[in-house]
Amino acid sequence: MATSETQTRNGDYVDAGGLNTYYEVNGAGDPLLLLHGGFCPAETFDGLTLGLAEAYRVYLPERRGHGRTPDADGPITFEIMAQDTIAFMDALDIRDAHLVGWSDGAVVALHVALLRPDLVRKLVLIGAALNHDGLPAQVREMLTAGMTPEILPPFLRQLYANVSPDGPEHFEVVFDKLTATWATEPNFALSELERLSAPTLFMLGDGDMVTVEHAAAVQRAISDAQLAVVPGASHGLPMDKPEFVSRLVVDFLAEDH
């Protein structure tokens, strides 16, 4: 994973529904949107982007309050981030794309697929509980007890300080907004997944912040879904094993459905 603040990025900005959204594009082929996790800028996906760009044109937008995209007034909810993502796709005229999301990005991807199924060809959801029942007991307890920035890996705060247009001191503002959302969301009922028309791969590590039981229930609830449980992997699966994850994703996207 590249974390150097001097690294040259292949990035640009686009007005997506009034939000000056930073994004990167790599590779050629059918469009694929790569949606990062909470507090995770584009750098955290460098290894995964490299593998996916061998087969697809990979778009990596940074959401509001993340990376190089500024925060905006008001809360940061999953539906707001999904609407931002739809606006980004509309701004660049991206249609019939594969959506690959990790953690918060997976929840955003699911919202997009349910709100605008015309935009989504296939869906890959990595390391995301779709409601709080899918979280391990210790994670639910942490949400109940309240969270402080110290729960995050320190390098995420450093990356934010390196690139955020809002300045390092704005980190706590974004943290408060996101943790307020995490306290009650996501809150999908599994019955809602019956409306999902996109073939879906649900992926997690066997030591993830999602229970395997929840993952199996999600797979059963979606009419066309596959489940991958990666042994010896944590919630950091796409960063820890990017080559393995990209191979699973590329194989799934290449299948006829």
SULMOMO-V872332 format. One record per helix or strand of 2 or more residues. SS is the DSSP state (~ for helix, > for strand). FROM is the first residue (numbers start at 0). LEN is the number of residues. If there is no record, write none. Layout:
ss={SS SS}
from={FROM FROM}
len={LEN LEN}
This chain:
ss={> > > ~ > ~ > ~ ~ > ~ ~ ~ ~ ~ ~ > ~ > ~ ~}
from={10 18 30 41 56 77 96 103 116 119 131 136 148 153 167 189 198 211 224 236 241}
len={6 8 5 11 5 14 6 12 3 7 3 9 3 10 15 6 7 10 6 4 13}
